[in-house]
Amino acid sequence: MKELCKEEGGKNVFVSPLSIVTVLNMIVSGCAEKSETHKCIKGVLHQEKIRDEEMEQHFEKLLLNTTAEKDTGVECNMAQSAWVKEVIVSYLH
């Protein structure tokens, strides 16, 4: 967050909680099940007892409901991505 704020040169920066939870769930989906990363993120999200497939179904429903056009006059567009900065070679073998 500090890096993002620094890049924005003192402007106000807002990251929605929905965006944070969504990207963390994207990372969990890509982690090897039972890996340390998988366990840590599931713990932070308090999802230890929820199967990954079940969580993905909940998120799909949530995002469809959040972005669906309704008669409110409000439009919600979302885009998420997770970027890898460094690949650990031992992971690839």
PLY file of the C-alpha trace (Angstrom):
ply
format ascii 1.0
element vertex 93
property float x
property float y
property float z
element edge 92
property int vertex1
property int vertex2
end_header
0.00 0.00 0.00
2.89 2.32 0.78
4.32 1.71 -2.70
0.95 2.40 -4.33
0.56 5.65 -2.37
4.11 6.69 -3.24
3.43 6.09 -6.95
0.31 8.25 -6.77
2.29 11.22 -5.46
0.22 12.07 -2.39
-3.20 11.61 -4.02
-5.92 9.80 -2.12
-5.86 6.07 -2.80
-8.81 3.75 -2.21
-8.73 -0.04 -2.50
-12.06 -1.69 -1.83
-12.30 -4.53 0.68
-14.14 -6.54 -1.99
-11.13 -6.17 -4.32
-8.71 -7.32 -1.61
-10.79 -10.37 -0.70
-11.35 -11.22 -4.37
-7.66 -11.16 -5.26
-6.75 -13.19 -2.14
-9.31 -15.80 -3.16
-7.84 -15.82 -6.67
-4.43 -16.56 -5.14
-5.87 -19.33 -2.94
-7.45 -20.89 -6.04
-4.02 -20.99 -7.68
-2.12 -22.32 -4.65
-1.30 -25.93 -4.08
-3.85 -27.16 -1.56
-2.33 -27.60 1.92
0.68 -25.44 1.00
1.84 -22.86 3.56
0.54 -20.01 1.37
-2.83 -21.73 1.00
-3.14 -22.27 4.76
-2.06 -18.70 5.63
-4.45 -16.96 3.25
-7.36 -19.24 4.20
-6.60 -18.35 7.84
-6.54 -14.60 7.16
-9.88 -14.90 5.36
-11.32 -17.15 8.13
-12.08 -19.81 5.52
-10.26 -22.75 7.09
-13.42 -24.89 7.26
-14.77 -23.97 3.81
-13.78 -26.06 0.78
-12.16 -24.08 -2.05
-14.82 -25.20 -4.54
-17.57 -23.99 -2.21
-15.87 -20.60 -1.76
-15.46 -20.21 -5.52
-19.20 -20.83 -5.98
-20.01 -18.22 -3.32
-17.71 -15.69 -4.97
-19.15 -16.32 -8.39
-22.64 -15.66 -7.05
-21.49 -12.55 -5.13
-19.69 -11.04 -8.11
-22.58 -11.75 -10.48
-25.00 -10.08 -8.05
-22.64 -7.14 -7.47
-22.06 -6.40 -11.13
-25.55 -7.27 -12.44
-27.46 -4.39 -13.94
-30.35 -3.36 -11.75
-32.80 -0.46 -11.80
-30.65 1.51 -9.36
-28.84 3.64 -11.92
-25.53 2.48 -10.43
-23.03 0.62 -12.58
-20.30 -1.52 -11.05
-17.36 -2.67 -13.17
-14.57 -4.74 -11.69
-11.25 -6.10 -12.88
-8.80 -8.13 -10.82
-5.36 -9.49 -11.49
-2.56 -11.08 -9.54
1.01 -10.71 -10.75
3.99 -12.89 -9.97
7.16 -10.97 -9.28
9.49 -13.93 -8.88
9.14 -17.63 -9.72
10.80 -20.10 -7.36
12.53 -22.67 -9.57
12.08 -25.55 -7.11
8.31 -25.01 -7.35
8.40 -25.70 -11.09
10.05 -29.11 -10.71
0 1
1 2
2 3
3 4
4 5
5 6
6 7
7 8
8 9
9 10
10 11
11 12
12 13
13 14
14 15
15 16
16 17
17 18
18 19
19 20
20 21
21 22
22 23
23 24
24 25
25 26
26 27
27 28
28 29
29 30
30 31
31 32
32 33
33 34
34 35
35 36
36 37
37 38
38 39
39 40
40 41
41 42
42 43
43 44
44 45
45 46
46 47
47 48
48 49
49 50
50 51
51 52
52 53
53 54
54 55
55 56
56 57
57 58
58 59
59 60
60 61
61 62
62 63
63 64
64 65
65 66
66 67
67 68
68 69
69 70
70 71
71 72
72 73
73 74
74 75
75 76
76 77
77 78
78 79
79 80
80 81
81 82
82 83
83 84
84 85
85 86
86 87
87 88
88 89
89 90
90 91
91 92
